[in-house]
């Protein structure tokens, strides 16, 4: 919707941002990341460059809205501490003590952190950020808990502090400056797959998105849906996913159910040494980059096919739990690692600096210094590290979020954890709750209506909930749990449109809106199709 239409529906837009910079979010902020940190599947753009781009787009969009007549109020350096109902709208209070009445809230506050269980211990870091602080700790034996993109960023940060990469006889080598060993440990003990040409944009397969969308929409998921309930069986969803798997023909999967095929694939994948898999992936990726040949990536199914995402919403709690327990490993592998980062990991492995392994025990700090990793079946220490860094990313539970804003919203019943109704009977198990005699699975994140992105308040369970007055609309990492994977920049641009469309529907008489957080999820665009877009 054009900026003229936006200003006709809203008199005022207030942006709250607790950081000093607008638009980039901490993931792309120079205070958080270093110059060599890049986008997960794109080695040509640094995160700092992406953050600057997002910030510029926000400032340009705000300027266009001002020219169209909208009043813009920017509350930079102000963290929102409390939100409460005020008639048909809300009162938003910042840490500066000022309160503002608004009609709608877009919650785009980004990632949250959990309370540090070992606060004060010198050798336990609850996060690898900011990277500049971690780089100073690059010595001794270091354990990184996790083996996906956050842990990979942390490993490269430590490598930057412990030595340098050089080309030696046309091959990248790591030259240490002092002793430092890095262990990446995760449940799977595997690294993400290395990306080749076109894996994030479909450039090597111009019809990729259209083909997948048509294939799923016309032939599989719609036909598989129960005509009475609209539910799509888990088996049909997994079949649609696994039919695109590049390894499906190499594991003797023909004729087996999709659930059995997925379990078999995971067992086979996790049984292979990570270093050997990385070497193979680099060879395949290198050939793809040279020939510009597309490597199929089923992430296109998850992130670019709306009907596939909708089908996942129809799963009962039991099926969602089953999928969540397996998709963590499966999709972590498919969230591709770019070739630039992979070559550096390979150099670290060859230099004897980096090891990738399974984490099969417990991790706990020593009484005074160091960290112990104990084997599952033994109380005695298995190995001692000088430093441990939790690189598992954002915790799923909003109840554990170390955020005054989220805790305020929870306390006042304005939001609640995502609820997925279970179809069977029985007592509530782990990650489940019982409401009015019905069991619900709790996958994490904020419960919302996926068609409008509106948070569903406490006391309401149905995902089709739709308010009629002021609403809280959720974008970004807080939607974790609504979908089995997090949303990328391109996916959130579509979801933002859903939120703004619903806000416009309700805003014939109410003329104020607030935007909490100005990171990646909240870049305002004046494009006619995306009035509030994430690029």
N, C-alpha and C positions, 0 to 999 in steps of 0.2 A: 504494500500500500504506500502510495506516495507520501512525502512528508507533509503536504498540504492536508491530506486526509487524517494524518496522525494528529496534527495540531488542532484540527477541527474537533477531534474526539477528546483530546487531553489539553488542559490548560497548562499543566505543570508536570515536569518529570524531575524527580530527585534521585541522585545517584550517591549511595554510601559506599565508600571504599576505605578499608582500614589501612591499606598500604599507601605509600606516597605516590606511586605511579598508577595511572588509570589505564585500564584496558588490557594489560598483558597477562595479569595473573602471576602467581608466584612460580608456576612451572616454567615461565619464559622470562622471568625477571633476572636482571644482571646481578641483583643482590643474592640470588639463589643458585643460579647455574653458572658454569664457566663457558668461555668462548667456544670450546670444542664440543660441547654438548649439543646434539642435533636431534632432529625429529626421528622417531623410532624407526621408520621405514624410508627415510629420505636423508641421505648423507650430504646433500648440497645446501641445506638451509640450517643455520644454527638456531638454537632456541632463543637466544638473545635477539637475533634478526627477526624471528617470527613475532616475538613480543613487541618489538618496535613497530612492526607492520600492524599488529592488532591495535596497539595504542593509537597509531595514526588514523586508522579507520574509525575508531571510536570518536576521536576529536573532530574529524571531518563530518561524521554523521551528526554529532551534536551541534556543530556550526550550522549545518543545513536545517536542523529542526528549529534553531533559534531564528534563522532567516524566515522560516515559515510562520513564525508567530508564537511558538511554544516557549514557555518560561523554563529554563534549565537551571537547576540548583545542584552544585557539586559539593558534597560533604567529604572531601579528601582527608585522609588520616584519621577518620572517625570509625570506630568499630561499633556496630549495633549490638546493644546489650539486652534489649527487651522489646517485645512486640505484644500488644494486647488489643482485643476487640474494642472498637469505639463506634457503637451504633452499627451502621451498615459497612463501616470501614475499619481502620486500624490506627493505633498510635504507635509510632516507631521512636524509640529513645536510644540515642547514641551515648558513647562514653563521655562526650563533652557536656552531658546533662540536658541537652536540648531535645525537645519532643516535636514530632511532626505528624500531623494527621494526613492519612492517605486513604485512597479507595481500594487500591490493589497493590500487591507486593509480588515482584519477581525475585525469587530466591536464587541468586546466581553466585553464591558465596564460595564456590569451589570446593577443593578437598578439605577435609577436616583431619585433625590428629587426635589420637587417643592419649589418655593420661599415661605418662611414663611409669611402668610398674617398678622400675629401679631408679627412680629419680635420685640424683646425687651421687650415683656410682660413677667413678671417673672413666671406666672402661666399657660402659654400655651406652650406646647412642640409639635413641628411639627412631632416628631418621638419618639419612645421609645428607640432609640439607641443613644449612647452606653448604655448598660444595667446597667453598674456600676454607671452612673450618675443618672439614674431613681431610682435605689435602694435607693439612699440617700434621695429621696423625699417621702418615704413611710410613710406618716403620714397625718391625716385629711381625708376629703372626696375627693376621686379621681375619675374622670370620664375618662374612656377609650373609645374612639370613634371607634367602630368596635367590632366584636365578633368572628373573625376568628383567624387564627393561630398567627398573629402578636399581636393581643390583648391578646391572651392566654399567649404568652411569656411574655408580659408586666405584666399581672396579677401575674404570678409566680415570676417575678422579684421583684415586690412590696411586695409579700408575704415573700420573702427571707429577705427583709429589715424590715418587721414589726413583724416577729415572726418565728416560726419553726414548722415543721411537725414531729409528734411523733406517734408511734404505741401504742395505749391504748386499752387493752383488745382485741388484734388482729384486731383492726380497726384503720385506719389512721385518726388522728385528727390534727387540726391546733391550736397551742397555741400562741396567740398574745403576743407581748412584750409591745406594746403601741397601742393606738387607731388609727385605719386605716380602712376605708371602701372603697371598690372598686366597681364601677358600670361599667359593660360592656354594652354599648348601641349601637345598630345597627338598620338598617331598618327592618330586619326580627325579631330581638330579639331572635335569636336561635343560638345554638352552633353547631359546626360540629359534625357529627355522630362519635361515638366511634368505633375505629377499633377493629377487632377480629383477628383470626389467618389467615395469608396468604393474607390479603387484598391488600398488595402492591406488592407481587411477584407471587401470584397465587399458593403458595405452597400447599394450601389445595385443590386446583383443578388443577392438573398438566396439564390438557388440556384446561385450561381457555382461554389462549390467542389464541391458535389454533382454538378452538371452536368458539370464538367470531369472529375471522378474517374470518373463512370459512363461518360462518352464514351470516355475513354482506356482504362479497364480492360476494358470490355465489347466495344468495337468495333474497337480499333486495336492496341494494343501486345501484348496477350496473343495475339491472332490472328496477329500478325506474327512472333512468336517462333518460331525454329527448334525443332521438336519434339524434336530429338536433343541440341542444345547449349544451348537456351534463349536463344541470342543473338537480339537484335532488330536488324534492319538499321538503319544510320544513316539511310537514306532514310525509313523509317517513323517514326523519332523526329522528324526534322526536319519531316515532313509534319504530324505531330500539333502541333508547335509553330507552324508557319507557318499552319496552318488557322485559328488564332486571331488572326493578325496583322491589325491594323486597316488597314494600308496595302496588303494583298496584291492588292486589285482595281485599284489605281491604277498598277501598274507593268507591266502586260502579262504577268502571270505565269501566266495560265491555260494548262494543258497542259504546263507545263515541270516538270522534276524538282525536288524540294525543294532539293537542293544548288545547282542553278542559280538557283532563286528566291532563296535566301539570299544568294548572291554578288551577284546583281543588285540586291537590296534594299540591301546594304551599299554598293555603288558609288553608287547613286542618293542614298542618305542622306548619304554623306560628301562628295558633290559640292555640297551646299547650304551656303550661309554660315550659321555658327552663330547670328549675331545675328538673321537673318531667321527661322530655325527657332524661336528663342526667342520672338520676337514672335507667331508663329502659335500656338505651344504655349500661350502665356499667354492668348490669345483663347479657344482651345478650352477650356482649363482653367477660365477665368473663367465661361464659359457653363455648364460642368458643375457648378461649385460653386453657382451661382445656382439652377439647376434640379434639383440633386441627381441628376443623370443619371450613370450609371456609365460610365466609359471602360474598355473591356476592357483588361486587363493580363495578358499571358501569364505574368507572374511567379507568378500563381496556379497555373499548370501546374507550374512548377519547384518552388515552395516548399510547396504544399499537396497535391500528388498523389503519394503514395508510389510508386505503380506506375511513374510517369514517372521518378522518381529511380532506381528499381531497374533500369529498362530501360537507363539510361545506363551502369550498371555492366557491362552485357553487351558494350559496344563494345570492339573490339580497339584496340591502340595506335595504328594508323594513323588510324582514324576519330576517336579521341579527340584526336589531334594536330590533325587537320583542324578538328574542332569547336572546340577551344581557341583556335586561331588566329583564328577568326571570332567566337566567342561573346564574347570580350573586348569587342569594340566593340558587338556586338548587345545583350548584356545590360547593359552599362554604360548604354546608352541607355534600356533598359527598367527599370533601378533608379531609379524616378521621383524627380524633383526637386520638392520641395513648392512650392506657389504663393507662399508668403511669401518664400522664398529667391529664387525666380525673379524676382519683382518687383524685388528689390534688385539682382540682376545686371543686369536691364534698365536700371535707373536708372544703374548704373555705366557701362554701355555708352553710354547717351545722353549722359552727362557727359564722355565721351572718356577715362575712367579705365581701362576694362577692354576688352581685346581677346582674342578666342578664335581660335586658329589651329592649323594642323597643325605638328607638330614633324618637320621633314624632314631634320634634320641631327644633328650631335653637339653635346653641351654639355660644356664643360670650364672649370675656373676659370682665370683669368689668373694669372700668376706671383705677383703681389702682391695686387692688388685687382681686383674685378669678375669677371664670367663671360662667356665667349665662346660664341656659337652659330654653328657653321660649317655651310654648305650641304653636302649630301651629295656634290655633284660638284665641290667647290672647296675647296682647303686654306686659302683666305683667310677671315678672319672675316666673318660675315654680319651679325651684330648683337652689341652689347655691352650687358650688363645690370649693374646695381649689386649685385644680389642674386639668387641662384637658390635655390629651395626644392623639394626632391623631394617631390611629393605623390602618388606612384603607389601608396602604400599598402604593405602587407606584401609582402616578397619571397616567392616561392613555395618556394624551396629551404630546407629545414631545415638543410642542411649549411652554409648561409651565415648562419644565425641567430646573433645575438650574445647567446646565452643559455647560461650555464654548465649549466643543467639539461638542455636539449636536447642540448648537446654531450656531456654525460655519458651520456645515454641512447643516443646514437649510438655513442659510443666503446665502450660495454659491450655493444652489439648488442641492446639491449632494444627499440629502435625502428629503423626504416629508412625511406627515402623511399618514397612510393607507387609501386607497380609495376603497369603495365598491359601485359599480354602482347601483343606484336605477332603478327599472324596470318601475315604474309608472311616471306620469307627475305631475306637480304642483310646488309650490314655495318651496324653501329650508327651512327645519325646523331646530330645535336645533340639533347640532352635524352633520350638513350637510353643503355641499358647492356646488357651481355650477361652472363647468369648461366647456367652449365651449358649453354652453346651456344644459349641462347634469348634473343631480343631483348625488351627491355621499354622502354616509354615512361615517362618520369618527369614527371608533370604537376605535382608539388609536394606538399607536406604529408607527413603520416605515413601509412604503409601500415597499413590496418586492415581488420578484418572488418566490413562495413557492417551485418550483422545483429546484432552484439553491441557494436560500437564498440571492440573490443579491438585494441590495437596488435599487429601481427604482427612477431615478432622477426626479426633477421637470420638467414639460413639457411632461412627459410620464405618461399615466394613465393605460395602459393595463398591467395586472398582468403577461402576458407572455413575457414581455420585457426581452431582453437578449443582454447585451453589447458584444462588440468584442475586446475591449482593457482592460485597467485596470478597476477593479470593486471594490465596497465596499460590503462586505458580512456580514450579520447581524446574530448574535446568541444571545440567552439569552433573558432577559426581554424586550429588544427592539422589539422583535417579538410580543409583546402584541398587540392584535387587529387583528393580522393575523389569530389567532385561538381563539375560545371563552374561552379557559383556557390557563394558562401559561404552559411552557414546563418543565418537570422534567429532572433530570440528564440523565435518560435512553433515553428519547425522543430526547434530544439534541445531543446525540452521533450519531444518525441517520441523523439529520439535518446538523451536522458538515460535515459528509461525502458528502452530496450534495454540500456544498460550496467548499470543497477541490477538488472534482471531476471537478467542473466547472473551478476552478483556474488552475488546471493542463491542462485542455483543452486549455486554453489561454496562457500557459506559455512555449511554444516551443522556443520563442525567448527572452521573458522578464524573468529575473532571480532574481527578488527581491520581497519580500513580507513583509508586516508589520502586526503585531498583536497588537491591542490596547486593553489593559486590559488582566490580566492573572488570572482571577477568574475562577469560575466553568465552564464557557462556553469555556474556552480556554486551557484546559489541553491537551497538545500535546501527542499523543500516537504513538508508532511505530508499532502498530498492523496492519497487512496487510489490514484489512477491515476498519480501522478508523485512517487515518493519522493525523487528528485533531479531537479529541474526547472529549466529556464531561463526560467520565466514563460511 
